[in-house]
Amino acid sequence: MNHFKTLLVVLTLASPWAYAQTDSYQTTRGGAIPDTYSTGQQTGFAGYLGLNAGYTGHNNDLDVEGAPSSVKILGSYVIPSGRAVFDAGYGLQAQKFSSDTAMDSTISTGVMELAARYQFENRWQLGAIYNQFFDKGANYGANQADAEFAGAQLLREFTMGANFLGRAGLRAMTSVNVNGNNVNMAMIDFQMGWGQTGRTVSTSSAAPVENSTN
């Protein structure tokens, strides 16, 4: 539980303003200064291959401690302003359990993922995430067939060459359907995307004009 609380504090307090995004500006002398720059950020729809690995915390009442991992195909949508990001996807979730008394030494199952994040100007993204592990609720002490987890996710988007995007960060999740108990999970995230539409932004600002008199 202490590990989970620490990760939640990191996710909450990690400053998306820690890294400044570099913009290229073009200026001209005269009555106006047009500024143009290409961000390379995703807008609209894109596909991502997501990879995750991490740790499921020790629990005194449930044999859930272990090393989870997953691979997913995600569909991602970024609104035109670039400020909101929505993900939905499906993949394979696995976990190797540490305890010899766990129900299974390893499991693998289908997983559904939903996420919504706010994106800052420097391409840091912070928001909520939900995972549902199908038909493995008993392995996590869930009160139904599926195990459900929800929490916070912190990612940073970056450009990978001319045709791809990447995202890297971490998540901290806790169970939402285990009666009277919490199963906590922390994972490192890496995503590689394709099919995105880059943004080109153009702005202009007034500049003083020198007048001369004869």
C-alpha positions in Angstrom: 0.0 0.0 0.0 2.9 2.4 0.8 4.3 1.8 -2.7 1.0 2.6 -4.3 0.5 5.8 -2.2 4.0 6.9 -3.2 3.3 6.4 -6.9 0.0 8.3 -6.7 1.8 11.2 -5.1 4.4 11.1 -8.0 1.6 11.0 -10.6 -0.2 13.9 -9.0 2.8 16.2 -8.3 4.9 15.4 -11.4 5.0 18.7 -13.2 4.2 18.6 -16.8 5.9 21.9 -17.1 9.3 20.4 -16.3 10.3 20.1 -19.9 9.7 23.0 -22.3 8.7 22.2 -25.9 10.9 23.7 -28.5 9.1 25.8 -31.2 10.6 27.2 -34.4 9.6 30.7 -35.2 9.9 32.8 -38.4 9.7 36.6 -38.0 9.8 39.5 -40.5 10.1 43.2 -40.1 7.1 45.3 -40.8 3.6 45.9 -39.6 3.1 42.3 -38.4 5.2 39.4 -37.2 3.8 36.0 -38.4 4.9 33.1 -36.2 4.7 29.6 -37.7 5.7 26.3 -36.2 4.9 22.6 -36.6 4.4 20.7 -33.4 4.3 17.1 -34.9 1.6 16.3 -32.3 -1.3 14.0 -32.9 -4.7 15.4 -33.8 -7.7 13.3 -34.8 -7.4 9.5 -34.8 -4.3 7.3 -34.5 -3.5 3.7 -33.7 -1.0 2.7 -31.0 0.8 -0.5 -29.9 0.9 -0.4 -26.1 3.4 -2.3 -23.9 3.2 -2.3 -20.1 5.1 -4.0 -17.3 5.2 -3.4 -13.5 4.3 -4.7 -10.0 1.2 -5.8 -8.2 1.6 -5.0 -4.5 1.7 -7.3 -1.6 -1.6 -7.8 0.2 -1.9 -9.4 3.7 -5.3 -11.0 2.8 -4.9 -11.9 -0.9 -2.1 -13.7 -2.8 -1.9 -11.1 -5.5 1.7 -9.9 -5.4 3.6 -10.4 -8.7 4.7 -9.0 -12.0 2.0 -8.0 -14.4 2.6 -7.2 -18.1 0.4 -6.5 -21.1 0.3 -5.8 -24.8 -2.6 -3.9 -26.4 -3.8 -2.3 -29.6 -5.2 1.2 -28.8 -7.3 3.6 -30.8 -6.6 7.2 -29.8 -8.4 10.4 -30.5 -7.1 13.9 -29.8 -9.6 16.8 -30.1 -8.7 19.6 -32.5 -7.3 21.9 -29.8 -4.9 19.2 -28.7 -5.9 19.5 -25.0 -8.0 16.3 -24.5 -6.9 12.7 -25.4 -9.2 9.6 -25.4 -7.9 6.0 -25.7 -9.8 2.7 -26.1 -8.3 -0.7 -26.7 -8.0 -4.4 -26.2 -5.1 -6.8 -25.6 -3.5 -9.5 -23.6 -2.8 -9.2 -19.8 -0.5 -11.5 -18.0 0.8 -11.9 -14.5 3.4 -14.1 -12.7 2.5 -14.4 -9.0 5.2 -14.4 -6.4 3.5 -16.6 -3.7 3.4 -20.4 -3.9 -0.1 -20.3 -2.4 -1.6 -18.1 -5.2 -4.5 -19.7 -7.1 -2.3 -19.9 -10.2 1.4 -19.3 -10.7 0.8 -17.4 -13.9 -2.3 -16.1 -15.7 -3.1 -14.6 -19.1 -6.4 -13.1 -20.2 -8.0 -10.5 -22.4 -7.9 -6.9 -21.1 -10.0 -3.8 -22.1 -8.5 -0.4 -21.6 -10.2 3.1 -21.5 -8.4 6.3 -20.7 -9.0 10.1 -20.8 -6.2 12.6 -20.3 -5.5 16.3 -20.4 -2.6 17.3 -22.6 -0.4 20.3 -21.7 1.4 22.4 -24.2 4.6 20.6 -23.7 3.0 17.3 -24.6 2.7 15.9 -21.1 -0.6 14.1 -20.5 -2.3 13.4 -17.2 -5.6 11.7 -16.6 -7.6 8.7 -15.6 -7.4 5.1 -16.7 -9.5 2.0 -16.4 -8.6 -1.7 -17.1 -10.9 -4.8 -17.0 -9.3 -8.2 -16.9 -11.7 -10.7 -18.2 -12.6 -14.0 -16.4 -9.7 -13.6 -13.8 -11.6 -11.9 -11.0 -11.0 -14.8 -8.6 -7.2 -14.4 -8.9 -7.5 -10.9 -7.5 -10.3 -11.5 -5.0 -12.9 -9.7 -7.1 -16.6 -10.1 -6.4 -17.4 -11.0 -10.0 -15.8 -12.9 -12.9 -13.8 -9.9 -14.2 -11.2 -7.9 -12.2 -11.6 -4.1 -12.6 -8.9 -1.6 -11.9 -8.9 2.2 -12.1 -6.4 4.9 -11.4 -4.2 7.7 -12.7 -1.9 7.8 -15.8 1.0 10.2 -16.7 2.4 10.1 -20.2 4.6 12.2 -22.4 4.1 12.2 -26.2 7.2 12.5 -28.4 8.0 12.3 -32.1 9.6 9.1 -33.5 10.9 10.1 -37.0 8.7 11.4 -39.7 5.9 8.9 -39.5 5.5 7.7 -35.9 4.7 9.0 -32.4 5.7 7.6 -29.0 4.3 7.9 -25.5 6.1 6.9 -22.4 5.2 7.2 -18.7 3.6 5.3 -15.9 0.3 4.4 -14.2 -1.0 3.5 -10.7 -4.2 1.6 -10.4 -6.3 0.0 -7.6 -9.0 -2.6 -7.7 -12.6 -1.3 -7.8 -14.5 -4.6 -7.3 -12.8 -6.3 -4.4 -15.0 -6.2 -1.3 -13.3 -4.7 1.8 -9.8 -4.7 0.3 -7.5 -3.1 -2.2 -5.3 -4.7 -4.8 -2.7 -2.1 -6.1 -0.9 -2.2 -9.3 1.8 0.1 -10.8 3.1 -0.2 -14.4 5.5 1.5 -16.8 3.8 2.4 -20.1 5.3 2.6 -23.6 3.2 3.2 -26.7 4.2 3.6 -30.4 1.7 5.2 -32.7 1.0 5.6 -36.4 -1.5 7.3 -38.7 -1.6 10.6 -36.8 -2.2 14.0 -38.3 0.4 16.6 -37.3 -0.5 20.1 -36.4 0.9 23.3 -38.0 0.1 26.4 -36.0 0.3 29.9 -37.4 -0.1 33.1 -35.4 0.6 36.8 -35.9 1.2 39.7 -33.6 1.4 43.4 -34.2 4.8 45.1 -34.3 5.6 48.8 -34.1 6.2 50.5 -37.5 8.9 53.2 -37.6 7.7 56.4 -39.2 10.0 58.9 -40.8 9.3 62.5 -41.7 11.0 64.5 -44.3 
